[in-house]
Amino acid sequence: MEVKPMRYCPRCQILVKTGAACPSCGNRKLREVEANDPVLLYTADETKCGMIRAAFDEGGIPHEERMCGPGAPPSILYGKMPNSLYHIFVPYGEVERCEEILKGIGALDESGSAQKVAFENQAEEEPDLTAMSRWKRTFVRIVSAAAFLILVWAVVTMADRLIDFLKSAFH
C-alpha cells in the first residue's frame, strides 16, 4: 500500500490529509509539505500556551504563537481579563517531537494528535465558507457591504434629525 504525502495549505498553514482543497479556507492550491513549513500544531489558552512555550524553549524548538480569538469570556465576571486562544505553529519536521513534548507536559492525551486538536478548535471558531460557491460567496459579501452602508446612512440621518429636533426645542 502506497503512502500519500501530506498536502499543505500555505494560506492556513495546516496539513490536509484527504481531499483536493483545504477544509478551512477552500484553497485548492495545496502542495507537498516541506520540513521547514510552519504548520498549525495546537490551539491553547494563555495558561497552557505559557507551559508549551516554556517546554518548547527548553527543547530548543522554534515556534510561533498567534492570537486567534476569545477563550473564556466568563473570566470577566471574576474581574480578570478574558483568556485568549493562541494557535501554536512549529516547523513540520518538528511535529512528532513537539507532540511527544505535549504528551510529556500533559497538554495532550496519549491517544490524541496535536494537529487534530488544533484543527478541531480552528473549525469551531471559523464558519464553513467552503460550502458556498465562489459566486454565491461574492454575492453575499456585496449584499453585506451594501446593507452595512445603508445602516450607516440610516444612523447618520437619524442622528442629524435628532440634533435638529433638539436645537428647535431649545431655541
C-alpha positions as CSV (number, residue, x, y, z in Angstrom):
1,M,0.0,0.0,0.0
2,E,1.4,3.4,-1.1
3,V,1.5,6.2,1.5
4,K,0.4,9.5,0.1
5,P,2.5,12.5,1.1
6,M,0.8,15.1,3.3
7,R,-0.7,18.1,1.5
8,Y,-0.1,21.6,2.9
9,C,-2.2,24.8,2.6
10,P,0.2,27.7,2.5
11,R,-2.6,30.1,3.3
12,C,-3.8,28.5,6.6
13,Q,-0.6,26.7,7.3
14,I,-2.4,23.4,8.1
15,L,-1.9,19.9,6.9
16,V,-4.5,18.4,4.7
17,K,-4.8,14.6,4.9
18,T,-7.6,14.0,2.4
19,G,-9.3,16.0,-0.3
20,A,-8.2,18.3,-3.0
21,A,-9.0,21.5,-1.1
22,C,-8.2,23.0,2.3
23,P,-11.1,22.2,4.7
24,S,-10.6,25.6,6.4
25,C,-10.4,28.1,3.6
26,G,-11.2,26.1,0.4
27,N,-7.8,26.8,-1.2
28,R,-7.2,24.3,-4.0
29,K,-3.5,25.2,-4.4
30,L,-2.2,22.6,-2.0
31,R,1.4,21.4,-2.2
32,E,3.6,18.9,-0.6
33,V,4.7,19.9,2.9
34,E,8.4,20.6,3.4
35,A,10.4,20.2,6.6
36,N,10.6,23.9,7.4
37,D,7.0,24.8,6.6
38,P,5.2,26.2,9.7
39,V,2.2,24.0,10.5
40,L,-0.6,24.6,13.0
41,L,0.2,22.2,15.8
42,Y,-2.1,23.1,18.7
43,T,-4.6,25.7,19.9
44,A,-4.3,26.6,23.6
45,D,-5.4,29.2,26.1
46,E,-3.0,31.6,27.7
47,T,-2.1,29.3,30.7
48,K,-1.5,26.2,28.6
49,C,0.3,28.3,26.0
50,G,2.8,29.5,28.6
51,M,3.5,25.9,29.6
52,I,4.0,24.9,26.0
53,R,6.2,27.9,25.3
54,A,8.5,27.1,28.2
55,A,8.7,23.4,27.2
56,F,9.5,24.3,23.5
57,D,12.1,26.9,24.6
58,E,13.7,24.4,26.8
59,G,13.8,21.8,24.0
60,G,15.1,24.4,21.5
61,I,12.1,24.0,19.2
62,P,11.3,27.1,17.1
63,H,7.7,28.0,17.4
64,E,5.3,30.9,16.8
65,E,2.1,31.8,18.7
66,R,-0.7,33.7,17.1
67,M,-3.7,35.0,19.0
68,C,-6.9,33.6,17.4
69,G,-9.9,34.7,19.4
70,P,-11.6,34.8,22.8
71,G,-11.2,31.8,25.0
72,A,-13.1,32.2,28.3
73,P,-15.4,35.2,28.4
74,P,-16.8,34.3,31.9
75,S,-13.4,35.3,33.4
76,I,-14.7,38.9,33.1
77,L,-17.2,38.1,35.8
78,Y,-14.3,37.4,38.2
79,G,-12.5,40.7,37.4
80,K,-9.9,39.1,35.1
81,M,-9.1,39.9,31.5
82,P,-10.7,37.3,29.1
83,N,-8.4,34.5,28.2
84,S,-7.3,34.4,24.6
85,L,-6.7,31.4,22.5
86,Y,-3.4,31.0,20.6
87,H,-2.6,28.9,17.6
88,I,0.9,27.4,18.0
89,F,2.9,26.8,14.8
90,V,6.0,24.7,14.5
91,P,8.1,23.5,11.6
92,Y,6.7,20.4,10.0
93,G,10.0,18.5,10.7
94,E,9.5,19.0,14.4
95,V,5.8,17.9,14.7
96,E,6.4,14.4,16.1
97,R,8.9,15.7,18.7
98,C,6.5,18.5,19.7
99,E,3.7,16.0,20.1
100,E,5.9,14.0,22.5
101,I,6.7,17.1,24.5
102,L,3.0,18.0,24.7
103,K,2.2,14.5,26.0
104,G,5.1,14.8,28.5
105,I,3.7,18.1,30.0
106,G,0.2,16.8,30.0
107,A,-1.2,19.2,27.3
108,L,-2.1,16.2,25.1
109,D,-3.5,12.8,26.0
110,E,-1.8,9.7,24.8
111,S,-4.3,8.9,22.1
112,G,-4.7,12.3,20.5
113,S,-2.8,14.1,17.8
114,A,-2.0,17.7,18.4
115,Q,-2.8,18.7,14.8
116,K,-6.3,17.1,15.2
117,V,-6.9,19.1,18.3
118,A,-5.7,22.3,16.7
119,F,-7.8,21.8,13.6
120,E,-10.9,20.9,15.6
121,N,-10.5,24.1,17.6
122,Q,-9.9,26.2,14.5
123,A,-13.0,24.7,12.8
124,E,-15.2,25.7,15.8
125,E,-14.3,29.3,15.5
126,E,-14.4,29.8,11.8
127,P,-17.6,29.5,9.7
128,D,-17.5,27.0,6.9
129,L,-17.4,29.1,3.7
130,T,-16.4,26.2,1.5
131,A,-19.9,25.0,1.1
132,M,-20.8,28.1,-0.8
133,S,-19.8,28.6,-4.4
134,R,-17.4,31.4,-5.3
135,W,-20.2,33.4,-6.9
136,K,-22.6,33.0,-4.0
137,R,-19.9,34.0,-1.5
138,T,-19.1,37.1,-3.6
139,F,-22.8,38.0,-3.8
140,V,-23.2,37.6,-0.1
141,R,-20.2,39.8,0.6
142,I,-21.6,42.5,-1.8
143,V,-25.0,42.4,-0.2
144,S,-23.5,42.6,3.3
145,A,-21.4,45.6,2.3
146,A,-24.4,47.4,0.8
147,A,-26.5,46.6,3.9
148,F,-23.8,48.0,6.1
149,L,-23.6,51.2,4.1
150,I,-27.4,51.6,4.3
151,L,-27.2,51.0,8.1
152,V,-24.5,53.7,8.5
153,W,-26.6,56.1,6.3
154,A,-29.7,55.5,8.5
155,V,-27.9,56.1,11.7
156,V,-26.3,59.3,10.5
157,T,-29.7,60.5,9.2
158,M,-31.4,59.7,12.4
159,A,-28.7,61.4,14.5
160,D,-28.9,64.5,12.3
161,R,-32.7,64.7,12.7
162,L,-32.4,64.2,16.4
163,I,-29.9,67.1,16.6
164,D,-32.2,69.3,14.5
165,F,-35.2,68.4,16.8
166,L,-33.2,69.2,20.0
167,K,-32.0,72.6,18.5
168,S,-35.5,73.6,17.6
169,A,-36.8,72.5,21.1
170,F,-34.3,74.7,23.0
171,H,-34.4,77.8,20.7
